[in-house]
């Protein structure tokens, strides 16, 4: 009988040691595009660690959906991304900002009949995935990062 009581007394402690509670939350900082070619900047909080993630669909794969992420380990790395976008905004066609894990390239596109050029940015990760976004989307990202 004593063994049975001891078993019921210690069983919750043994069961609790098998599981860990993890506090994690993912919030969208700015959702630039939805639908077929989504582009979303998110904050991911796990326990006491915060990182930032740019989630996008790899534009090299058109016949299948291949979602990719570009992870920024902390706010400082995200601010370097913002500084790269801000610097390229005043730059010229073909200029690049190279980082350890990714590259941002500015591309000016002028279509026939248009008087103005459209500014596009191409982000390529070292793993291979690529995404493109226009100046208006870059401006929204810059503004959102500056408020953090």
Backbone as CSV, one residue per row, in Angstrom:
resi,resn,N_x,N_y,N_z,CA_x,CA_y,CA_z,C_x,C_y,C_z
1,UNK,0.818,-1.187,0.000,0.000,0.000,0.000,0.866,1.257,0.000
2,UNK,1.960,1.213,0.799,2.856,2.361,0.860,3.493,2.618,-0.507
3,UNK,3.847,1.546,-1.199,4.457,1.697,-2.520,3.482,2.335,-3.497
4,UNK,2.234,1.980,-3.385,1.209,2.549,-4.255,1.022,4.040,-3.976
5,UNK,1.031,4.418,-2.715,0.920,5.836,-2.349,2.134,6.624,-2.847
6,UNK,3.311,6.053,-2.680,4.517,6.722,-3.167,4.489,6.875,-4.685
7,UNK,3.981,5.873,-5.373,3.877,5.938,-6.829,2.956,7.082,-7.254
8,UNK,1.796,7.206,-6.613,0.861,8.284,-6.948,1.421,9.655,-6.565
9,UNK,2.233,9.693,-5.530,2.816,10.962,-5.102,3.901,11.446,-6.068
10,UNK,4.768,10.537,-6.529,5.882,10.928,-7.388,5.562,10.905,-8.883
11,UNK,4.489,10.277,-9.292,4.132,10.177,-10.715,4.001,11.543,-11.399
12,UNK,3.346,12.538,-10.776,3.260,13.842,-11.455,4.627,14.491,-11.688
13,UNK,5.561,14.292,-10.764,6.888,14.874,-10.940,7.645,14.216,-12.089
14,UNK,7.514,12.901,-12.195,8.159,12.194,-13.298,7.536,12.571,-14.637
15,UNK,6.233,12.719,-14.664,5.539,13.085,-15.907,5.903,14.497,-16.340
16,UNK,6.027,15.397,-15.372,6.344,16.783,-15.715,7.758,16.913,-16.277
17,UNK,8.664,16.085,-15.798,10.038,16.179,-16.281,10.175,15.731,-17.734
18,UNK,9.166,15.058,-18.259,9.213,14.595,-19.641,8.855,15.690,-20.642
19,UNK,8.196,16.735,-20.185,7.715,17.779,-21.085,8.284,19.127,-20.681
20,UNK,8.542,19.945,-21.663,8.956,21.315,-21.394,7.963,22.258,-22.056
21,UNK,7.649,23.309,-21.357,6.728,24.301,-21.891,7.553,25.362,-22.601
22,UNK,7.196,25.617,-23.816,7.931,26.586,-24.621,7.009,27.739,-24.981
23,UNK,7.400,28.921,-24.575,6.646,30.107,-24.952,7.198,30.623,-26.264
24,UNK,6.392,30.591,-27.287,6.833,31.139,-28.562,5.666,31.860,-29.207
25,UNK,5.990,32.937,-29.867,4.958,33.663,-30.602,5.579,34.242,-31.858
26,UNK,4.799,34.249,-32.910,5.213,34.834,-34.177,4.204,35.904,-34.538
27,UNK,4.700,37.127,-34.707,3.819,38.230,-35.087,4.333,38.859,-36.367
28,UNK,3.415,39.275,-37.177,3.771,39.917,-38.435,4.053,41.391,-38.174
29,UNK,5.228,41.851,-38.563,5.573,43.266,-38.433,4.969,44.038,-39.589
30,UNK,5.175,43.535,-40.794,4.562,44.135,-41.981,4.349,43.030,-43.014
31,UNK,3.110,42.924,-43.488,2.776,41.952,-44.523,2.665,42.717,-45.837
32,UNK,3.667,42.575,-46.674,3.751,43.368,-47.899,2.912,42.801,-49.028
33,UNK,2.893,41.479,-49.148,2.111,40.828,-50.204,1.473,39.572,-49.649
34,UNK,0.305,39.255,-50.194,-0.350,37.989,-49.886,-0.654,37.306,-51.212
35,UNK,-1.248,36.162,-51.143,-1.643,35.484,-52.375,-0.559,34.589,-52.923
36,UNK,-0.377,34.654,-54.236,0.535,33.742,-54.922,1.994,33.973,-54.545
37,UNK,2.411,35.232,-54.410,3.804,35.559,-54.108,3.885,36.327,-52.787
38,UNK,3.672,35.657,-51.649,3.647,36.370,-50.369,5.025,36.892,-49.959
39,UNK,4.995,37.988,-49.211,6.210,38.593,-48.660,5.834,39.158,-47.304
40,UNK,6.472,38.667,-46.238,6.065,39.011,-44.884,7.295,39.122,-43.990
41,UNK,7.375,40.216,-43.227,8.435,40.396,-42.238,7.832,40.092,-40.873
42,UNK,8.440,39.141,-40.142,7.867,38.660,-38.888,8.865,38.743,-37.748
43,UNK,8.313,38.867,-36.528,9.105,38.785,-35.298,8.776,37.443,-34.652
44,UNK,9.814,36.672,-34.327,9.635,35.364,-33.695,10.258,35.436,-32.308
45,UNK,9.430,35.177,-31.288,9.900,35.211,-29.903,9.793,33.803,-29.338
46,UNK,10.931,33.268,-28.873,10.969,31.961,-28.214,11.652,32.158,-26.870
47,UNK,10.910,31.856,-25.813,11.380,32.070,-24.440,11.868,33.507,-24.287
48,UNK,13.163,33.733,-24.167,13.660,35.102,-24.038,14.518,35.501,-25.239
49,UNK,14.395,34.789,-26.343,15.172,35.057,-27.547,14.249,35.592,-28.640
50,UNK,14.656,36.678,-29.283,13.862,37.274,-30.356,14.679,37.294,-31.635
51,UNK,14.076,36.847,-32.722,14.705,36.951,-34.032,13.667,37.472,-35.019
52,UNK,14.125,37.843,-36.180,13.258,38.405,-37.214,13.433,37.583,-38.479
53,UNK,12.332,37.407,-39.221,12.346,36.536,-40.384,11.609,37.214,-41.529
54,UNK,12.241,37.227,-42.698,11.576,37.656,-43.922,11.133,36.380,-44.630
55,UNK,9.821,36.180,-44.732,9.256,34.977,-45.339,8.761,35.313,-46.732
56,UNK,9.133,34.488,-47.708,8.746,34.752,-49.092,8.693,33.454,-49.876
57,UNK,8.057,33.530,-51.037,8.031,32.388,-51.956,9.202,32.535,-52.912
58,UNK,9.980,31.473,-53.035,11.137,31.475,-53.927,10.669,31.690,-55.363
59,UNK,11.148,32.754,-55.991,10.681,33.104,-57.327,11.415,32.366,-58.437
60,UNK,12.373,31.534,-58.084,13.033,30.701,-59.089,12.200,29.474,-59.427
61,UNK,11.327,29.079,-58.504,10.500,27.891,-58.690,9.085,28.366,-58.993
62,UNK,8.686,28.309,-60.262,7.373,28.830,-60.645,6.300,27.754,-60.740
63,UNK,6.690,26.501,-60.902,5.696,25.438,-61.055,5.343,24.753,-59.737
64,UNK,5.955,25.183,-58.640,5.695,24.610,-57.333,5.828,25.719,-56.294
65,UNK,5.248,25.522,-55.125,5.345,26.516,-54.055,6.491,26.124,-53.136
66,UNK,7.531,26.945,-53.119,8.692,26.723,-52.277,8.861,27.958,-51.396
67,UNK,8.367,27.879,-50.168,8.481,29.003,-49.248,9.884,29.017,-48.650
68,UNK,10.450,30.209,-48.550,11.798,30.366,-48.021,11.796,31.458,-46.964
69,UNK,12.823,31.453,-46.131,12.955,32.475,-45.098,14.373,33.008,-45.084
70,UNK,14.472,34.259,-44.724,15.759,34.898,-44.482,15.732,35.319,-43.025
71,UNK,16.570,34.683,-42.203,16.534,34.905,-40.759,17.549,35.964,-40.358
72,UNK,17.088,36.886,-39.511,17.947,37.890,-38.899,18.011,37.549,-37.416
73,UNK,19.200,37.270,-36.915,19.361,36.785,-35.549,18.944,37.744,-34.463
74,UNK,19.023,39.036,-34.745,18.631,40.026,-33.748,18.241,41.324,-34.453
75,UNK,17.872,42.318,-33.670,17.415,43.587,-34.225,18.543,44.311,-34.959
76,UNK,19.763,44.158,-34.493,20.904,44.809,-35.144,21.079,44.306,-36.585
77,UNK,20.952,43.009,-36.799,21.067,42.462,-38.153,19.923,42.939,-39.037
78,UNK,18.731,43.067,-38.461,17.591,43.575,-39.221,17.815,45.032,-39.612
79,UNK,18.428,45.792,-38.719,18.718,47.205,-39.035,19.772,47.320,-40.146
80,UNK,20.706,46.387,-40.224,21.653,46.377,-41.346,20.921,46.135,-42.666
81,UNK,19.919,45.270,-42.643,19.091,45.043,-43.827,18.397,46.345,-44.232
82,UNK,17.848,47.044,-43.248,17.183,48.328,-43.506,18.166,49.357,-44.056
83,UNK,19.366,49.394,-43.511,20.377,50.340,-44.008,20.769,50.014,-45.443
84,UNK,20.835,48.742,-45.774,21.129,48.348,-47.149,20.053,48.814,-48.108
85,UNK,18.788,48.630,-47.726,17.685,49.100,-48.566,17.705,50.617,-48.699
86,UNK,17.967,51.316,-47.593,17.995,52.781,-47.623,19.127,53.301,-48.497
87,UNK,20.274,52.661,-48.428,21.419,53.082,-49.233,21.169,52.821,-50.710
88,UNK,20.629,51.661,-51.031,20.351,51.337,-52.432,19.242,52.211,-53.007
89,UNK,18.391,52.724,-52.158,17.304,53.602,-52.617,17.863,54.825,-53.340
90,UNK,18.962,55.346,-52.843,19.586,56.514,-53.471,20.676,56.118,-54.457
91,UNK,20.868,54.833,-54.661,21.925,54.344,-55.545,21.505,54.299,-56.999
92,UNK,22.273,53.573,-57.774,22.042,53.451,-59.212,21.703,52.007,-59.573
93,UNK,21.302,51.825,-60.807,20.950,50.513,-61.331,22.137,49.552,-61.220
94,UNK,21.880,48.353,-60.715,22.916,47.324,-60.640,23.737,47.333,-59.372
95,UNK,23.565,48.323,-58.508,24.335,48.349,-57.266,23.855,47.249,-56.336
96,UNK,24.792,46.748,-55.520,24.494,45.621,-54.639,24.966,45.906,-53.224
97,UNK,24.253,45.343,-52.269,24.673,45.335,-50.871,24.892,43.872,-50.498
98,UNK,26.135,43.510,-50.237,26.487,42.120,-49.926,26.619,41.932,-48.423
99,UNK,25.979,40.907,-47.918,26.058,40.541,-46.515,26.500,39.086,-46.419
100,UNK,26.710,38.623,-45.212,27.197,37.260,-44.996,26.226,36.207,-45.545
101,UNK,24.922,36.391,-45.294,23.940,35.364,-45.648,23.070,35.703,-46.845
102,UNK,23.165,36.915,-47.364,22.288,37.325,-48.459,22.872,38.527,-49.197
103,UNK,22.269,38.819,-50.348,22.661,39.956,-51.181,21.404,40.689,-51.624
104,UNK,21.461,42.023,-51.568,20.366,42.849,-52.079,20.887,43.559,-53.321
105,UNK,20.132,43.494,-54.406,20.535,44.143,-55.651,19.418,45.063,-56.130
106,UNK,19.796,46.266,-56.553,18.829,47.209,-57.107,18.789,47.038,-58.622
107,UNK,17.567,46.987,-59.167,17.372,46.848,-60.606,16.350,47.894,-61.038
108,UNK,16.741,48.764,-61.962,15.825,49.763,-62.517,15.212,49.197,-63.789
109,UNK,13.882,49.190,-63.844,13.165,48.627,-64.986,12.380,49.744,-65.656
110,UNK,12.587,49.878,-66.970,11.826,50.868,-67.734,11.109,50.136,-68.854
111,UNK,9.783,50.205,-68.807,8.979,49.557,-69.836,8.714,50.540,-70.963
112,UNK,8.437,49.995,-72.137,8.143,50.844,-73.288,6.893,51.674,-73.012
113,UNK,6.974,52.942,-73.333,5.849,53.841,-73.142,5.838,54.514,-71.775
114,UNK,6.559,53.972,-70.804,6.625,54.603,-69.484,7.729,55.645,-69.471
115,UNK,7.447,56.760,-68.810,8.461,57.811,-68.698,9.380,57.560,-67.510
116,UNK,8.827,56.975,-66.460,9.611,56.738,-65.253,10.094,55.295,-65.193
117,UNK,11.198,55.131,-64.510,11.712,53.789,-64.240,11.089,53.272,-62.950
118,UNK,10.865,51.993,-62.916,10.386,51.336,-61.705,11.589,50.694,-61.027
119,UNK,11.741,50.960,-59.730,12.872,50.412,-58.985,12.437,49.107,-58.321
120,UNK,13.204,48.062,-58.570,12.987,46.751,-57.978,14.212,46.369,-57.163
121,UNK,14.000,45.557,-56.144,15.086,44.999,-55.350,15.000,43.482,-55.429
122,UNK,16.135,42.860,-55.582,16.223,41.409,-55.632,17.051,40.951,-54.432
123,UNK,16.456,40.128,-53.590,17.158,39.581,-52.431,17.452,38.117,-52.716
124,UNK,18.731,37.776,-52.684,19.178,36.407,-52.926,19.876,35.898,-51.675
125,UNK,19.408,34.777,-51.149,20.075,34.187,-49.988,21.220,33.302,-50.472
126,UNK,22.158,33.026,-49.587,23.282,32.159,-49.958,22.833,30.725,-50.209
127,UNK,21.666,30.357,-49.674,21.115,29.016,-49.909,20.492,28.894,-51.286
128,UNK,20.212,30.032,-51.944,19.664,29.986,-53.289,18.352,30.685,-53.526
129,UNK,17.384,30.690,-52.575,16.097,31.326,-52.855,16.211,32.816,-53.169
130,UNK,15.317,33.279,-54.039,15.320,34.665,-54.511,13.918,35.242,-54.367
131,UNK,13.848,36.514,-53.987,12.583,37.240,-54.036,12.839,38.634,-54.579
132,UNK,11.810,39.212,-55.169,11.882,40.565,-55.714,10.765,41.394,-55.112
133,UNK,11.025,42.675,-54.913,9.975,43.581,-54.472,10.279,44.980,-54.974
134,UNK,9.211,45.784,-55.088,9.324,47.125,-55.645,9.695,48.135,-54.569
135,UNK,9.987,49.360,-55.018,10.389,50.428,-54.114,9.319,50.715,-53.063
136,UNK,8.042,50.682,-53.436,6.981,50.963,-52.461,6.978,49.935,-51.334
137,UNK,7.221,48.676,-51.668,7.293,47.638,-50.643,8.544,47.810,-49.786
138,UNK,9.643,48.218,-50.398,10.871,48.475,-49.647,10.666,49.636,-48.679
139,UNK,9.953,50.679,-49.120,9.681,51.823,-48.247,8.859,51.415,-47.029
140,UNK,7.879,50.541,-47.231,7.066,50.056,-46.112,7.913,49.247,-45.141
141,UNK,8.833,48.433,-45.676,9.714,47.643,-44.827,10.651,48.547,-44.029
142,UNK,11.218,49.551,-44.693,12.124,50.490,-44.028,11.400,51.192,-42.889
143,UNK,10.190,51.679,-43.152,9.418,52.384,-42.124,9.087,51.469,-40.950
144,UNK,8.731,50.226,-41.229,8.388,49.285,-40.162,9.605,48.940,-39.309
145,UNK,10.758,48.768,-39.931,11.975,48.422,-39.184,12.420,49.599,-38.328
146,UNK,12.279,50.808,-38.825,12.694,51.987,-38.057,11.859,52.198,-36.806
147,UNK,10.634,51.697,-36.786,9.796,51.856,-35.591,10.144,50.854,-34.493
148,UNK,10.945,49.856,-34.802,11.297,48.833,-33.797,12.344,49.352,-32.831
